[in-house]
Amino acid sequence: MNAKISLTEGEIAIDLGDVTLNGSLALVPGALGLVLFVHGSGSSRFSSRNKQVAADLQGGGMSTLLFDLLSPDEERVDEFTRQYRFDIRLLTKRVIGVTNWLTQNPETRGSSIGYFGASTGAAAALEAAAHFADRPEVVKAVVSRGGRPDLAMDALASVVAPTLLIVGGNDTAVIEMNRRAFERLPMVKDMRIVPGATHLFEEPGTLEEVSRLAREWFQRHLLQEAQPD
């Protein structure tokens, strides 16, 4: 169990110029870095699974940002049409925009950034990591939970950030997708299979194992502490 920590938490609006996205930012004093959560299709910053993992990462010394990939109007449309949730190009653009916002925001600039992507969000996280390959000081690590990295297959060879793929042991189809993607990743990488877990890691103890693996990966690779202005 994590010890109680001091947090600065709040709801924020992230202005990307063409759209404003809502987020939940939790800042840990003296944090190792900041983990940006990229949720899967049909989810939001209120995902109970991602909120649980975020709390565990905070206990491990990391700040976190959970944000909505879509605006409220887009979410209402997507609820009926599903036209946005699999638009990896659009979602990647949002992740890149939020990352750039973090590098300029006075409270977060100078932080090493990690991505935690789930389901289709993992594809957007990996494509965004590839985008920042020529600025490796920005995105320092990526973790995928039950992700679909196969949807970012063309970008994988450009990812330089250390990447961990976590898949449920009973999520057979996604295991194979991750194995193919794993072979394409050129740099520091690992793939872990959580025994007994299905795609959503709803089985007892499985999400806790995801948190442990993610926390250790980020602690290992988010080495640069936030730099003072």
PLY file of the C-alpha trace (Angstrom):
ply
format ascii 1.0
element vertex 229
property float x
property float y
property float z
element edge 228
property int vertex1
property int vertex2
end_header
0.00 0.00 0.00
1.31 3.45 -0.90
1.97 5.89 1.88
-0.16 9.01 1.91
1.47 11.69 -0.22
1.04 15.41 -0.63
-0.56 16.26 -3.98
-1.60 19.37 -5.81
-4.65 18.27 -7.83
-7.00 20.13 -10.08
-9.14 20.15 -13.19
-7.55 22.02 -16.08
-8.49 23.17 -19.58
-5.82 22.57 -22.22
-6.10 25.02 -25.11
-4.61 23.53 -28.27
-5.78 26.32 -30.53
-8.36 24.41 -32.55
-9.82 22.58 -29.55
-9.87 22.78 -25.77
-9.50 19.51 -23.85
-10.31 18.86 -20.21
-7.79 17.22 -17.91
-7.10 16.18 -14.32
-3.57 17.16 -13.26
-1.96 15.81 -10.09
1.45 17.23 -9.17
3.72 15.37 -6.74
6.37 17.51 -4.99
9.84 16.63 -6.28
8.37 14.25 -8.86
10.62 12.00 -10.97
8.56 13.01 -13.98
5.01 13.27 -15.27
2.98 10.45 -16.80
0.43 11.40 -19.45
-2.47 8.93 -19.70
-3.88 8.19 -23.15
-7.13 6.30 -22.70
-8.69 3.77 -25.03
-11.68 3.99 -27.31
-14.92 5.04 -25.69
-13.24 5.97 -22.39
-12.31 9.30 -20.79
-10.16 10.85 -18.08
-12.60 9.36 -15.58
-11.60 5.77 -16.43
-11.59 3.93 -13.10
-8.73 1.68 -14.22
-6.50 4.55 -15.30
-7.35 6.50 -12.15
-6.25 3.53 -10.06
-2.97 3.21 -11.96
-2.46 6.98 -11.71
-2.85 6.85 -7.92
-0.28 4.07 -7.74
2.16 6.05 -9.89
1.67 9.10 -7.71
2.58 6.94 -4.73
5.72 6.01 -6.63
6.80 9.62 -7.01
5.28 10.63 -10.35
2.93 13.42 -11.30
0.07 12.44 -13.61
-2.23 13.97 -16.19
-5.42 12.23 -17.27
-7.13 14.10 -20.08
-9.95 13.71 -22.57
-8.79 13.09 -26.12
-12.03 14.56 -27.45
-13.92 17.76 -26.71
-17.36 17.44 -25.07
-19.04 18.06 -28.46
-16.88 15.42 -30.13
-17.63 12.94 -27.36
-21.36 13.41 -27.88
-20.97 12.74 -31.61
-18.63 9.81 -31.07
-21.05 8.17 -28.65
-23.37 7.55 -31.60
-21.07 7.45 -34.63
-17.76 6.16 -33.18
-16.08 8.26 -35.85
-13.33 9.63 -33.61
-12.30 6.81 -31.27
-10.39 4.89 -33.94
-9.01 7.97 -35.69
-5.42 7.36 -34.59
-4.11 10.31 -36.60
-6.43 12.71 -34.79
-5.73 11.16 -31.38
-1.98 11.32 -31.99
-2.26 14.98 -32.90
-4.02 15.58 -29.56
-1.33 13.71 -27.60
1.40 15.72 -29.32
-0.48 18.95 -28.61
-0.93 18.16 -24.93
2.73 17.14 -24.65
3.82 20.46 -26.13
1.45 22.22 -23.73
3.11 20.43 -20.81
6.55 21.55 -21.96
5.37 25.18 -21.91
3.10 25.21 -18.86
4.92 26.85 -15.91
3.90 24.08 -13.50
5.10 21.21 -15.69
7.81 22.45 -18.07
11.14 20.77 -17.46
9.45 17.51 -16.42
10.43 14.26 -18.06
7.27 12.90 -19.66
6.09 9.32 -19.88
3.08 7.97 -21.77
0.68 5.36 -20.37
-1.54 4.20 -23.22
-4.47 1.80 -23.01
-6.14 -0.06 -25.88
-6.30 2.22 -28.96
-4.75 5.00 -26.87
-1.50 3.01 -26.85
-1.27 3.41 -30.64
-1.65 7.19 -30.33
0.93 7.25 -27.53
3.45 5.31 -29.63
2.90 7.48 -32.70
3.37 10.57 -30.54
6.56 9.07 -29.08
7.82 8.54 -32.63
7.03 12.20 -33.39
9.32 13.27 -30.53
12.14 10.91 -31.52
14.32 13.88 -32.47
13.64 15.41 -29.03
14.34 12.41 -26.77
14.54 14.63 -23.71
10.78 15.21 -23.94
9.25 11.72 -23.94
11.39 9.38 -21.86
9.26 6.21 -21.60
6.09 4.53 -22.84
3.90 1.88 -21.21
1.06 0.14 -23.04
-1.73 -1.66 -21.11
-3.74 -4.08 -23.22
-2.75 -1.85 -26.09
-3.15 -1.97 -29.84
0.38 -1.04 -30.94
-0.36 -2.78 -34.23
-2.43 0.30 -35.15
0.81 2.29 -35.06
2.94 -0.30 -36.87
4.44 2.14 -39.39
5.66 4.42 -36.59
7.18 1.79 -34.29
10.61 1.72 -35.93
10.98 5.42 -35.07
10.21 5.09 -31.35
13.35 5.73 -29.29
11.69 6.00 -25.85
12.01 2.80 -23.76
8.73 0.95 -24.24
6.96 -1.65 -22.09
4.05 -3.65 -23.50
1.74 -5.21 -20.87
-0.86 -7.74 -22.03
-3.32 -10.01 -20.26
-2.48 -13.70 -20.39
-6.01 -14.56 -21.55
-6.14 -11.78 -24.14
-4.94 -14.13 -26.88
-5.54 -12.01 -29.97
-3.96 -8.92 -28.44
-0.93 -10.91 -27.28
-0.17 -11.80 -30.88
-0.68 -8.19 -32.01
1.76 -7.04 -29.32
4.33 -9.66 -30.24
4.36 -8.46 -33.83
4.66 -4.86 -32.69
7.39 -5.74 -30.19
9.58 -7.02 -33.00
9.34 -3.64 -34.74
10.47 -1.60 -31.74
14.18 -0.84 -32.22
15.35 0.41 -28.84
14.99 -0.49 -25.15
11.84 -2.57 -24.81
10.12 -5.29 -22.80
6.87 -7.23 -23.01
5.15 -8.63 -19.94
2.16 -10.97 -19.89
-0.02 -10.87 -16.75
-1.29 -14.41 -16.04
-5.05 -14.84 -15.85
-5.85 -11.34 -17.05
-8.30 -10.52 -19.82
-8.29 -7.35 -21.92
-9.57 -4.99 -19.22
-7.56 -6.50 -16.33
-10.70 -6.89 -14.24
-9.54 -10.07 -12.48
-8.41 -9.73 -8.83
-4.85 -8.49 -8.53
-4.22 -8.08 -12.25
-4.54 -4.29 -12.42
-2.31 -4.03 -9.35
0.31 -5.98 -11.28
-0.05 -3.55 -14.19
0.56 -0.67 -11.78
3.64 -2.37 -10.33
5.16 -3.03 -13.74
4.39 0.49 -14.98
5.69 2.12 -11.81
9.00 0.25 -12.01
9.39 1.05 -15.71
8.77 4.75 -15.24
10.95 4.94 -12.14
13.76 3.37 -14.14
13.47 5.61 -17.19
12.11 8.95 -15.99
15.48 9.82 -14.51
15.54 13.54 -15.11
13.92 15.47 -12.30
11.99 18.62 -13.07
14.41 21.48 -13.73
13.89 24.87 -12.05
13.16 27.85 -14.26
0 1
1 2
2 3
3 4
4 5
5 6
6 7
7 8
8 9
9 10
10 11
11 12
12 13
13 14
14 15
15 16
16 17
17 18
18 19
19 20
20 21
21 22
22 23
23 24
24 25
25 26
26 27
27 28
28 29
29 30
30 31
31 32
32 33
33 34
34 35
35 36
36 37
37 38
38 39
39 40
40 41
41 42
42 43
43 44
44 45
45 46
46 47
47 48
48 49
49 50
50 51
51 52
52 53
53 54
54 55
55 56
56 57
57 58
58 59
59 60
60 61
61 62
62 63
63 64
64 65
65 66
66 67
67 68
68 69
69 70
70 71
71 72
72 73
73 74
74 75
75 76
76 77
77 78
78 79
79 80
80 81
81 82
82 83
83 84
84 85
85 86
86 87
87 88
88 89
89 90
90 91
91 92
92 93
93 94
94 95
95 96
96 97
97 98
98 99
99 100
100 101
101 102
102 103
103 104
104 105
105 106
106 107
107 108
108 109
109 110
110 111
111 112
112 113
113 114
114 115
115 116
116 117
117 118
118 119
119 120
120 121
121 122
122 123
123 124
124 125
125 126
126 127
127 128
128 129
129 130
130 131
131 132
132 133
133 134
134 135
135 136
136 137
137 138
138 139
139 140
140 141
141 142
142 143
143 144
144 145
145 146
146 147
147 148
148 149
149 150
150 151
151 152
152 153
153 154
154 155
155 156
156 157
157 158
158 159
159 160
160 161
161 162
162 163
163 164
164 165
165 166
166 167
167 168
168 169
169 170
170 171
171 172
172 173
173 174
174 175
175 176
176 177
177 178
178 179
179 180
180 181
181 182
182 183
183 184
184 185
185 186
186 187
187 188
188 189
189 190
190 191
191 192
192 193
193 194
194 195
195 196
196 197
197 198
198 199
199 200
200 201
201 202
202 203
203 204
204 205
205 206
206 207
207 208
208 209
209 210
210 211
211 212
212 213
213 214
214 215
215 216
216 217
217 218
218 219
219 220
220 221
221 222
222 223
223 224
224 225
225 226
226 227
227 228
